[in-house]
Every structure is written in C-alpha cells, then in structure tokens.
Amino acid sequence: MRIQLHSLHGLFRACHLEIGRDADNGGQIVYVMELAKELSQQPEVTHVDLFTRRIDDPTTDPVYSRAVEEVNEKFSIRRIWCGGKKYLPKEKLWPHLDEYVANAITSIKQEKLFPDWIHGHYADAGYIAAELSSILNVPFCQTGHSLGKPKLRKLIDSGMLETDANTRYQFQKRFAAEDTTLVNAEFIVTSTTQEISTYEVYDSFDRAEFHVIPPGLNFDRYFPYYHDLVAPQEIPVDRMQAKQATRERLANFLSHPDKPFILALCRPDVKKNIDGLLHAYGTDKSLQALANLVIFAGIRSNIETMPEGEREVLTELLLLMDRYNLYGKLAIPKKHDVGSEVPEIYRLCAERKGVFINIALTEPFGLTILEATASGCPVVATEDGGPAEILPKCQNGTLVPPQDTEAIQKALREILVDPEEWNKLSNRGIENVREHYSWQAHVSRYLELIKENHTASAGLGKKNAIQNPGTYDRLKRATRMMVTDVDGTLVSETGDFQGLHELKQLLRDRGDNFAFGIASGRSLGSLEKLFTEHQLPTPDVVICDVGTRICYGFKEAGLDKAWIDHIDYRWKREAVVQALAHHPGLTLQESHLQSRHKVSYYISTDGVPEESVSESSIRSALGRIAHHASLIVTHGIYLDILPKRASKGRAVRFIGNKWNIPLKETIVFGDAGNDLDMFTGATRGVVVGNHSPAMEVLRKQKRVYFSGQPSAAGILDGLQHFQFSQGRSKTIGAPDTAR
C-alpha cells in the first residue's frame, strides 16, 4: 500500500523542523512527520509520500527547494511548485491550489507514484486531496487540525472585525474547502471526541464519518526528567550542550534562575492567549514569589519585520512585561532549537518542580501538553478542545476557563505550593501518557480504517458518483494522445461521412495508453449534443469555447480548474465588452454563446469600411487591454476575443504537460485557420483533405502531413501515416512525398 500525505504550507524537512518559526509551523507539522515516519515502519506500507509546497527563497533553508528529499527508504518528502517561489503564509495560498493539483498530477504520473490512499492535512490540503481523489480515483481521508468557523468566532469574540478577519484569513474559501472534505472524505480523523462537536457548525456535518484516533508521542525524545538525575553520566554530549544552552539563555533574563518556573511554549498567535497568561501572572504577587514565568513564543529576530499577527502579539507581550514590571521574573527568549532544545526545556522545567501551562482560547488537540507530560511536568490547561480529554486520561493537572484569571492563578498556586501534590501529578502523567498516546496505537487503528474503507471505495465514487472514471484512468496511463477539431474535421459539414464508422470503432478499441481529445469553438453542451447525434465515443479530453475551457468528458464537474486559473491572468472581460460596445461592424453574439473567458461577436461589413473590422482596428479600440487578449476570426464573420493564454493549441500543450503525455507523441487534426495554433510546437499534425486555403502555410512543415482524404477518412489516413494507432510513431525526417 502506497500512502500519500498532503500538507501544503509547512516547512517540512528530514530533520530539525522549524517549529515555532511562524504561525504555520506548529504542532501539526510534528504530527504529520511522526505519522509518516511510523507508517513507513509498517510492513504493509510500501511507501509514504509527503507532498508539500516547493520553495526557493533566500530567507529559508535551501533544502525546501529540492524536489525530493528521502527521509528513510520508505518515506519521501516531495515538493510541488505553486504560487511562485517565495515562502508564503497559508492564507496567501488559496488562489494557487489548483496549480498545485495540476503540478502534483504531473509529478505523480511522471514518476509513477500512484497512491492507494490519500490523506489531507489542514483545510487547503483537504481541498487538494478531494481534487486528487476525483482525478486519480483513489479514496482519501482528512485531518482538519484546526477549523475555520470556530477560529473566526474566537477572533470576533476577541475584538477583531469580521470583515478584517475574512480579509486576512480567507475564511470563505476555507469554509468551502472544509465542507467539501466533509462530503467527500471516506472519514475524518479527529484527535478527541470533543473535536467532532466543532464540526457541527458546518452544513455537511451529518454527511461525514468521524473516527477519534489520538496522536502519539516520540518517547525516545520526550522521557521523564529523573532519568538524567539518576544517571547524569549517561547524558550524551549533544543533549548536555542543549540543556546548558537553555540554562544560560534563561539566566540572561531571570534574577533567580534556579526558582521553579511556569512554562509556556507556543506560537505567537492571538488564539494562544499569551497575553492572558501574562495578565494572570503580572497581577498575582504571590505567584511571582513562587515561580518565574518562561515563555517560548516561536522564533524571532526583528519583531518589526514579522507578519502582522505575530508582530501584534509579541509587541503586546513586551508592553505587558513593562506594565507589570516583570523584569527579572519573565523570560521570553528569541529562539530555541526545536530538535535538540525543546525536550530539554520540558525536562528542565520538571527538574525545577515547575508547571507547564497552555490556556489557548481554542486548542484542537495540544501536542505540547503530551510532550510536557511525558517529561514529568504537571499541567494547567484550557478546558477548550483537546486538553479536556487529555488531562482526564493523564490525571496530571487542572483544566481552567482560558479567560478566567482567578481560576488560572489558583490552579498554578495549588500545584506550586504542594510538593507532594506536584510529585503525584508528575508521576501519574508519565505513566498514563504512555498508555494512551503512542504512535504505534495510532497507526494500527489508522491502517485498520484504511483497509475497511479501501475495498468499498473508489475515490469520490463512494459518495459522489465520479464523472467518467475511465477517462482519468486512461489519462493516468496514456503515453500517446490525438486531438482533433470537430466541425469539418471529425464530422463532415457536407454530409460526407466516409471513414466515420471505422474511426468510431478505432476510438472505442483504442486501449488505455491512447487518449482521445477534441478541440472546438463550440460550447460543452453543443458538443455533447453533436456526439450523441452521431453516436461518437465520449472523448477523454474536451477543449471547448475556443480553448478557454478544458473538461474531462462532457460533465461540468470535470472542468479543469487549473487551466481556468492559468488563463485568467490579467483578463478583464467587462473591459473588453465596454471598449467595443460601439465599434462599427461588431455585434455581440447571443448570451448562450458567451462565456467567462470568451467574448464573441458577429462581423459585418455592411455599410462600414473593411478596415473598421480589421484586427489592427479592433486592437486599437481595445487599447492596453489588447496586450492581454487574443483575437480569433473564423470564416471572416465570427470574432472571438480570449485571454492571451487561452487557445486550442495552448490547451493541448497544457494537457500534455499536466498528464505527462509527450508532445512528440501527440497528433492534432484540423481543417481551418482557427486550428493553426494546434500545429505549433513539437506535436505532429494532420491537415484533412477538405481544408481551407489558410492551412497551406503548413505545407512545408516537417511534422505536418496533408491527407488527400476528407474529414474522418483523413484522420484515419493521418493515423496510418504516422503509424499512430499501432502504438508507435513514425520518425519524422524530410518532407513526405505524399504531401
């Protein structure tokens, strides 16, 4: 079984994860990496591929620009381009998800990485998993980690305007993606039972299947503090160095560094409620006498250059430190090494008889609570989310309302002033966390669920009837492709259907490695009607509306969204319509002949000079808009204005690149001037016998064959000429004498 994990925005690498670097690199990054590592150790798993975004940014480690990084012999990190090369926060990635899907498909097919199971992590990867599930016909599951609607509610409650929150965090797109995964995933993985209830605000809650599988912990890294106290001579040098570095870092802040300390370790995020912790500590003199406060709030250099949300949180912390005069009592180190120092930070807190605290406004799970617990720290935690299930199982601390200052102060004091209670909580936590939270237990249950669902699943076919699954299966395997114009090429406009019956039979019997596509100026509905009328086999790929749309089969659900995103670049449809509203000789065609990326006109020279409807005249009227538009004139009476990136030929090349079908193994067919664009590049071309004079410009091109047969008969002749239907292509050399 090959398992494919997708987690789009995190900075994943084989070692030394940058946890706390920013708001996008928190506990879920550890979760995904530990899950992948444990899965790769299972005998029934042949390989684990963790897909994420590829980044080439001087502000980040060069490793993130590598296409593939092998973690072990059965676990690889694979990085996919989308949204440019710079490192971007996850909120900026929503417009680029379809580009990611298209590039992921290219990589999967090119390297033959077809998965048996797909798993999305976080909302954006849930959208990606649903798209890939549909295209590859592979089932998927989803782990949300955190949800948009509860987050929005917390932000509003904390004082943020809803409009500001939507602008910053792209909540509407996130909500839609979360609903999509609820409908289409085989099941949703949650860490706690309480987490399931957070999904109830979604319209599709009742359509989802949920399974609680608590994450595990790496007990080789997080182990009790007293191991080092009992056998200090056995501490490895690197760990001793990390422990000493932590002591020195805290000593730079604290007047009495040997006192117990209250430890918080989290990202500088509003929902983590760090300011609430400072307020509780700063207003309680007895608490300040009992313990120092130590906050590791991510990794920072210059606060002024940090993202707005993190900058606001850290600035508020410094202001509160000054307001409550906490100098010498509060440590807020600028950095820490997640790989080596974090476990030592927890153990140092336990050695000093301190307390770990997490009073986030919302906490989907709380991995840091498990880490602190395994190290021997008693815990005070928010009663919201995961901690409400972790602490009753581990029996090592107190739950508090995250905004109840007095309750927070009381819980901390009760643990700090009673050594006997501290020891009892510490020991219970160490024992219980190992019983309830291991990765082996997590993966065993996870694989059971996959096996139960896999045999009964076929990608989105289980819940939403997949549109033409054979199409995607063929494109996954295809090594060759033919794309033909329809009117005049595939179907004769004169009623001469010579060769059509034989061509239909060949297309029906073409096999799985031979993709069949059409390219037309017609709409999708018009093409479907024509194919039904002539009983033609359904094409795998439909390029319609003069190259502005690509569909797989005749269903709207099969629309290629990545192509739409690609051609939308600098396209302004309304500006085109407005610029040509009164242009002489142009009349807008009927509404059903228009589309989002196609403005269609009738051309008439009645009563107007011919130069008025020339391309140069129209481009002049369009002004600067013309730089980002293509003009296509057909038969001298039809004008289509498209985005610059849209055309039948460009669509053919996009499909070839996306599905890794070599262009030299692609053959195109046409009969009129509006087909010329398909004959550029490395593709082979066949001009049928009933072609227009405009096609004569191709006469001397080596890769183009002029058939003496019309329409369907010409297609058959061209396929035979290039030995295409036999599964091999004729070598292209000097111009053929048959031309």
Secondary structure, DSSP 8 states (H G I E B T S, - for coil): -EEEEE--SS---SSS--TTSSTTSSHHHHHHHHHHHHHHTSTT--EEEEEEE----TTS-GGGG-SEEEEETTEEEEEE--S-SS---GGG-GGGHHHHHHHHHHHHHHTT---SEEEEESHHHHHHHHHHHHHHT--EEEE-SS-HHHHHHHHHHTT--HHHHHHHH-HHHHHHHHHHHHHH-S-EEESSHHHHHGGGGSTTGGG--EEE----B-TTTS--THHHHH-GGGS-HHHHHHHHHHHHHHHTTBSSTTS-EEEEEE-S-GGG-HHHHHHHHHT-HHHHHH-EEEEEE---S-GGGS-HHHHHHHHHHHHHHHHTT-TBTEE--S---TTTHHHHHHHHHHHTT-EEEE--S--SS-HHHHHHHHHT--EEEESSSTHHHHHHHH--EEEE-TT-HHHHHHHHHHHHT-HHHHHHHHHHHHHHHHHH-BHHHHHHHHHHHHHHHHTT--GGGGTS--S-HHHHHHHHH-SEEEEEETBTTTB-SSS--TTHHHHHHHHHT--TTEEEEEE-SS-HHHHHHHHHHTT----SEEEETTTTEEESSS-GGGB-HHHHHHHTTT--HHHHHHHTTT-TTEEE--GGG-BTTBEEEEE--TTS-GGGGSHHHHHHHHGGGGGGEEEEEETTTEEEEEETT--HHHHHHHHHHHTT--GGGEEEEE-SGGGGGGGSTT-EEEE-TT--GGGGGGTT-TTEEE-SS-HHHHHHHHHHHTTTTTT------S--TT-
